[in-house]
Amino acid sequence: MKRATKIQLGIGIVAVVASCLFLTMLGDRARQKELWTDGRAVRVSTLGAPVREVLWRPAEPLPGAAGGSTDEYEPRYSADGTTLVFVRGRAGQNADLFTSRWSPTGWSEPTPIQSVNTPNDELGPELSQDGTSLYFYSDRPGGLGGYDLWVSHSSEGQWGTPTNLGPRVNSPWNEYGPALSAAGDRLYFSSNRPRAGEAATPDNSWSATVREHRTRHDYDLYIAPLGESTSANAEGVTALNTPADEGAPAVSPAGDFLYFASDREGGLGGFDLYRARIADNGDVGPPENLGVAINSPANDLDPALTSDGFRLCFSSDRQMTSGPIDITGPGSLNTSRAPHYSLWSSASREVYRTNEVFIGPSAWSLIWPWVLLLVLTVPPAPALRASAPR
């Protein structure tokens, strides 16, 4: 074969390979399409999509809450939104589970769940979607140590004898805050057990939940599969756990977000509420702080959402106010803490942009020197009359 022919053949082969690579890259590029998605059913092109803007309303005390006369925390709504289950009383002092029912006149007077409550603590209620299972945590006898997770099943309208969730979930340390996945096949919770590879140390905790004195191991988030067919143990949610405390998990009704509380750096102070998106494959995305409409410099914990996912209930030891907190004005966030935890609520609302004139301290600090200069340089009216030509 002549040299020129060989060169032409080589050039042809290179051209064909380059063309194939170019077409492959072009095809990949053509197949890429930017979308708005919730990770599930919503898949809409970003071109011309009617995206809405949503914010949380400033939190208000839950109507009918005790308002500081006793501790009320760890709320949970039933799937139909007509029942609220929560804890009344401080951990270590016979805390019990209570229920309240909604009617057009408001929430009813709370009543204790007598068939579940004991002289020990019962805390952290979580109702299954069908309302037939009640998960909670307790330091009652029969557990593995500390506070364990338990479940009670209803029969003919009565809650049955609770059973311990066993060693695949519980440990000799404290487990608290059960939160079911939307499908009910996984359970999120928090524990101060040693992490994998850490040496076991005695648990010198004061009582349950992240409200304990920090003379113990920090709390982390865990997830465990449920069902008799599984033998897998609980695993840490490593994407969210830090050397600070993470606890009080709650899953949105659609199963697309994991809400939790943490005292990590970067918050407003004390414990703040965060949320992280849950992907279809179960992976958890980065956390985002719920912001000043929900959080405060006090402790904000125990998120719970209604079945539509638009209303949030939580507990806080901030001082009670007669109305919503004004988050637009100066000094609006109350930094003092109440002696008790109370229930608060908020709702997400669609918002629109507008302009308002507001002269706050920062604006006045720019204006007042010029006002003072004007006053000092302009002579008073008598002086002007005296200097006028006659």
N, C-alpha and C positions, 0 to 999 in steps of 0.2 A: 504494500500500500504506500502510495506516495506520501511524502511528508505533509504536503498541503492538505491532502485528504484527511490525514490523521488530525491535523489542527482543526479543520472544519468539523470533523466528527466530535472532537473534544468540546469545541465551542457549542455545538448543538446539544450535547448531553448536559453541559452546565446550564444552558438556557432552559432546557426542559425542567431540570431540577429546581432552578430558581423560580420558574413559572409555577411549579407545583407548590413550592413553599409560599409564594406570594398569594396564590389562590386559597391555600389553607388558612393563612393569616386573615385574608379578606373575608373568608367564610366565617371564621371565629368572630371577627369584628361584627359581621352582619348579624350573627346570632345573638350578640350582646344587646340587651335592651334594659334601660334604666326604669325601674318600677317603684311605686309605692306599695308596700305590703305589710300585713300584720303577721307574716310568717305562716299564715294559714289560708283562709278563703279569699282575702283581699289581695288582688294582683292587678294594679292599674298603672298604666304608663304615666310617667311624670309629665308628659306633654299634655297640658291642658287639664290635668286632674283637678277637680274641685276640692282641694285640701282645706280642711277647717282648722282653726286655731282654738285650742282648748287650754284652760287654766283652772286651778283649784280655787274655789271660793275661800275667803278667810274663815278659818275654823271657828266654830261656836260650841259652847257647852251643849251636850245632848239634852234635849228637853226631858225633864223628869229625872235627870241624874241627881245623885245625892248632893253634889255640889260642895264636897270637902268635909262632910260630916263623917264619912267613912271611906275607906279605899274601895274604889270600883275600877276594874281594869280587865284586860283580856276579853274583849267582846267578840261575839260571833253571831252572824245572821243566819237564819234558816234559808233554804233555797227560795222559798216563796216570799221572804222578807217580812213575814208577820211575827216571827219569834226572834228575840234577842237573848242569847245566853251569855253570861259574864260571871266574873268573880267578884265577890264582896268579902272584905276582910283581908288582913295582911298575912302573907305567907309566914308560917311559924306560929300563927295565932288562930288556928282552926279556920282558915279560909275555905269558903264553900261556893258551890255553883248555884246561880240563880237564873230564873227566866222571867222575861217580861214579854207581853203580847201587844201587838199594835192594833189599834182601832182608829176610826176617824177622829176620836177625841184625844188620841195620843197613846203613849206607852202606859201599860197597866202597872200597878204596884208589883214590884218583883217578888217572886216566891221561890223558896229554896227547892232544889231537886232532892227530896228526902231519901229516895231509894238509892242515891249515889253518894251523898254526903256522909262523912264519918267524923269522929273527933279529930282525925288527922286532916291534912290539907287536901282539898280537891281544887285544881286550878286548870287554866288553859283549855277551855272547851273547844271542840271542833265537831261540827255536825256533818254527817255524810249527805250527799245530794238528795237521797230519798228520805232523809230524816230518821232512819231506823238505827243508826249507829252514832254513839257519842264517844269521841276520843277525849282524853284529858290526861293530866299527870298528877301524881299523888305520892306522898311518903307513907302511905298505909302499909301495914304488915303484908308480907308475901312478895315483895319486890326484890330486885337484885342489889339494892343499896341506894341511898339518897332518894331522889325523886325519879320515879319510873313512869312510862307511858302505859295507859290502860284503855280499855274500850268496854262500853256497855251497849247491849242491843235491846231494842224495845220489843215488847210483846203485849198486844192488846192495850197499847197506850201507856204501858209502864216500863221503866228502864230496869233491865235485869241486873243480876250480879256481875260486876265488872271483872274482866280477865286481864292479866298482864300480857303485854305484847311479846315478852320473852327475850332471850339473849341476842337474837339477831338485830334487835332494835335497842334494847336497854343495856346498861352497864352498871358497875358498882358506883359510878359517879352520877351526876344529875342530868336527867333528860327532861326537857320541857318544851312547850309550845307546839303541839302537833298541828300540822297543816296538810290536808289532803290535796293531791293533784286533782285536776278537773275530772279525770277519768276514775279517780278513786283507787288507782292501782299503785300509787306511790305515796309515801308519807315523808314530808319535810319536818324537821324538828331541830332543836338546839341542844348542845351538850357541852359540858366542861371536862369531858374525858380527855386523857392525853392523846395527842396526835400520833399517827403512825411513826414509830421510831423513837418516840419520847419515853423517858423513864416514868413509870407510874409513881405519883406522889400522893400522900394522904390528902383527902378532901377536907379542908378546914372551913368550908363555906358556912355562912350564917344561916341562909335558907335558900329557897328556890329563886330562879330567874336571874337575869342580869342585874337586878336591883340589889344583889348581894354586895357586901363590902368586898373590895378587890384584894382580898388576901387569899386568892385562889387562882386556879388556871382560868384563862379567858374562855368564853363560850364561842363555839363555832357552829355553823349550820351543817346539817347532815341530811341525807336522803336514804330511804330504805324501801325496797319493793314490798308490797303487801300481797297476801294470798297464800294458801296452803301449798301451792305447787312450787313456791320459790324457797330456796335455801340460802339466798344471798344475804350478806350482812350489810349494815348501814355503811355508807361512805360519805366522806366530807365533801361539801360543795366548795371545792378549792378555788373556783373562780371568784368567790365572794369573801372567803375567810381571810382574816388579817390577825395580827397580834392583839388588836382591840377586840371588843365583844361584838358578836353578831348573833341575834336571837329574834324571838317573836315572829317567826315566818308566817306568811299568809299568801295563798295562791289566788289570783284573780279568777272569777267564775269561768271565764273563757280559757283559762289555763295558759295565758300568754305572758303573765308577769308574776314574779315572785317579789312580794313586799317583805321587808324586814326592818329591824331596828339595829342601830350600831352607834357606838361612841367613838368611831374612827376619826382621825384628823380631817379637817375640812368642813365639819358641820357647823351648826349655829351655836352649839354648846350642849353639854349633857348628851343624851341619846337623841338622835334624829331618825326619821323614817326615810327609807330608801326603797327603790324598786329596780329590778333587773329583768330584762326580757328573757323568756324561755322559748328556745327554738323548738321546731317540730321534733328534732332528734333528742331533745332533753337538755342540750347544752344551754348554759346560762351566760348571758351577755354582761357587759360592764354595768355597775350600779349607777343610778342617778339619784341625787337628793331631791326630795319632794318640794323643797323650797320654803320660803318664809310664810306662805299662806297656811301651811300645815305645821312646820317645825318652829321651835322657839328656843331661846337660850336655856329653858328648863328641859326636863326629860320628856320625850315624846316616844311612845312605845305602842305595841300591840295593835297593828293595823288589821282592819277587817272590812271587807267590801260587800255591798249588796249584790243581788243576783245580776243586776244589769251592769255592774262594774263601775257605775258613775258616782256612787256615794261611798264615802270612807268614814269609818268610825275608828277611834283610837283612844288611848289613855294618855294623860299628861298630868304632871304635878305643877304646871303653871298656875298662877293666880287666876281665879275665876273672874270674868268680866260680865257686865250686863248685856253686852252685844258683841258683834264680831270685832276682831282685832283689825284696826286700820293699818294696813301694811304700806300705805303711800306716804304718810306723814312722818315727821320726826319723832323719835322716842316712842314709837308705836308698840314695840315689842317689850312685853313685861319680863324683866330678867329675874324677878323674885319667884321663889318656889313655894307652893302650898304644902301644908303638912300631910296632905293626902293626895292620892291619885283620883281623878275624875274622868268621866267619859266625854269625849268631844267628837264633833262630826263636821264633815265638809262634803261638797259635791263638785264635780267637774262641770264646767260650763263653757259653751262656745263664746268666744270674745271677738271684738272688733277694735280697730285702731281709732283713736280720737285724740284731740289735743285739749289740754287743760292748763290754765294759767295758775301757777303755784309759786309763791315766793316764800321759800323756806329760809332757814338760817344761813345756808351757803349763799343763796342769792342776795340776802340782805347784807352779808358781809362784803359783797362787791359794791353795793349801792351806797351804803351809809357814808363812806369817806367823801363821795362826791356831793351828797346832800349837805354834809357838814361844811365842805369847802364853799358851797353856794351860799349857805347862811352867813359864813364869816366874811365873804367878799362883797356881798350886796349890802349897802348901808341901809339902816332903817328909814322909814318914811319921813320922820322929822328932820333927819340930816339931809335928805334930798330936798326938802322944802327950803331949808336954810341956805343951801348952796345954789339954789336957782336964781337966775338974774332978775333984778327988779325993774 
